Amino acid sequence: MAPANAKDSGAPGAAPNTPAASSTPEPAALAKAQVHIADGQTVGVGMPISVTFPEPAPTADRKAVERLLRVQTSTGTAGTWSWVKDQNLQDGQRVDFRPRIAYWQPGTKVTLHAGSQATRQFTIGRSLIASVDVDAHMMTVRADGRTTRIPVTTGRPGLDTWNGTMVVMDKAPKVHMDSRTVGLGDAYNGDCFWAVHLTAPGTYVHQNERADTQELGRHLHRPQPPAAAPAVRTDRRRPSRRRRGSHLRCCRSRARVGQAGV
């Protein structure tokens, strides 16, 4: 992996947001690189910059690829490129940029130059941080200086909610979920509302109309309103193209266990 100086604007005398000219041929992998953020998009504070390639970049070319993937920001945010082992891709087909700080600063303007092949400009949206405590059945959301606590359901023994940090891929008002798509038999089959897509195999946070929120309230030692609680569920669905970039971390602990930025 290689660090990137976000304020770097190229060779001496180069115009801002213009990559430096070079007489060295670009690695072939860059010719078909795909940037998974649209030009002009607004994304969450947890959004990585992902660049993928139709064929694995040879190990010998990867340092050169990193040097030609140049990130510039309005806030001088520095970060690092690292090659990601994506379960749907081969080694060398995906490289991600993340800030050295935990999250992007809201309002940051970001420009990516992928060699001479592509340029993307996007903006970091507001800060929203969410924490999910699996044992306590609680999600804590912090946004715009306000904190909201929401009771959640999180699976059951043998069908446990995955632990770890997950990046929000997309969200939709309604997603049809079928447990047979993930090898869970006839456990569920129907529409789920306000679905936030977390992983490629199909982990979601969504409304759970069947949740017993009064029982959740007793579990939390305080009354809860009789409303539908969110659930974390796994299902294979095609993602929609909505704002992305949240992080959600689930863990079995009563400490602060998750962070997200939308």
C-alpha positions, 0 to 999 in steps of 0.5 A, a space after each residue: 500500500 502507498 500513502 497519498 497526499 491529498 493536496 498534491 496537484 501534480 508536477 511543479 507548474 501543473 494546474 490544480 486538479 491536473 495529474 502530472 505528465 509522465 513519459 513512463 507508460 501507464 500500467 495496462 490495468 489502468 486502461 479499463 479501470 472502473 471507479 465505483 463513485 459517480 462523477 458529481 455524487 454525494 457520499 457518506 463520510 465512511 465511503 472508500 474510493 474503490 477502483 476495480 479492474 476487469 483482470 487482476 493487476 500484476 503484482 509488479 505493476 501495483 505500486 505504479 498503479 497506486 502512484 497514478 491513482 491520485 486523490 486531491 481534497 479541499 481539506 488536505 485529507 491524506 490517506 492510503 491505497 490498499 489492495 482488497 480481497 473481495 470475495 467476488 473478485 480475484 486478488 489484484 482486481 480491487 484497490 481502495 483508498 481510505 483517509 488516515 483519519 476515521 472518516 472523511 470530513 463533511 463537506 470535503 470536495 474530492 477529486 480522483 485522477 485514475 492516470 490519464 483514463 478517468 477523473 471523478 469529482 464528488 462531495 462528502 455529505 453530512 456526518 451520521 454515526 450509528 452504533 449497533 450493540 447486538 447483545 443489548 439489541 440497540 442501535 444508537 444514531 448520532 446525527 447533526 448533534 442529536 442522538 437517537 436510540 432505536 431497539 433492534 432485533 439481531 438474529 437468533 442462535 445458529 442464524 446470528 447477525 454477522 459481527 464486523 464493519 460493513 459499508 452501506 452499498 445502497 438503500 431502498 424503500 422496499 426490497 423483496 427478501 427470500 430466505 431460500 437465496 441464502 440457504 435458509 429454507 422457508 424462514 421468510 419470503 416477503 417484502 421488507 421496508 426501508 432496507 439498507 444494503 450492507 454486504 454483497 451476500 445480502 446483509 440488510 438493516 430493515 424494518 421488522 414489522 413482526 418485532 415485539 417492541 414491547 418485549 424489547 422494551 422490557 429487555 432494555 428496562 424501559 417502555 418502548 412505543 408499539 412500533 416496528 423495530 429494525 432488523 438485521 437480516 441476510 438475503 441476496 438482492 441486486 443493489 439499487 443506486 442510491 446514496 452510499 458510504 455508511 459504515 455499520 459495525 455489529 459486535 457482541 458487546 455493551 460498549 460502543 461497537 459500531 460507526 457509520 457515516 451517511 
